[in-house]
Amino acid sequence: MMDSLKRWGAGALALGAALQLSGCIFVAEDDGRDLAPIPFGTLTVNWTIDGLREPLDCEDFGVDRLELVIYDPGGAVVDELSPFCEAFGVSVDLPEGSYFADVTLVDSFDRSATLTETLEALDIIEGTDLVVGVDFPVDSFL
């Protein structure tokens, strides 16, 4: 019994080596359909502080970054971005579809500096840029 196992193992090893030398590759069955690329569009969020884009306002209000959290319709997080406050704008490419997002100005310790604004019904369409503006008035600061 042991001899037959040794011979079988040697045979399997020889077969494996022969296949490697012959350049054979095994490919899973192809159903003939090509997968279409996923269509993408862009979401751009611009923000202001009390209607202005003044970099010094970020410092005056103790704001370090904007926190942008994008969700799919079921509430799962799709992406999170944290651009510097002074940028006053951020863009992200997303697969075509519907989303909603939360935007909050945060301090350098990642604590909310403002109330959170929710952006509803963000419909991303292939090849387009959806531009959304958000203002953080003085009374939105915590």
Secondary structure as UniProt FT lines:
FT   HELIX           2..22
FT   STRAND          40..49
FT   TURN            50..51
FT   HELIX           55..60
FT   TURN            61..62
FT   STRAND          65..71
FT   TURN            73..74
FT   STRAND          77..81
FT   HELIX           85..87
FT   STRAND          89..95
FT   STRAND          97..106
FT   TURN            108..109
FT   STRAND          117..124
FT   TURN            126..127
FT   STRAND          129..136
FT   HELIX           138..140
//
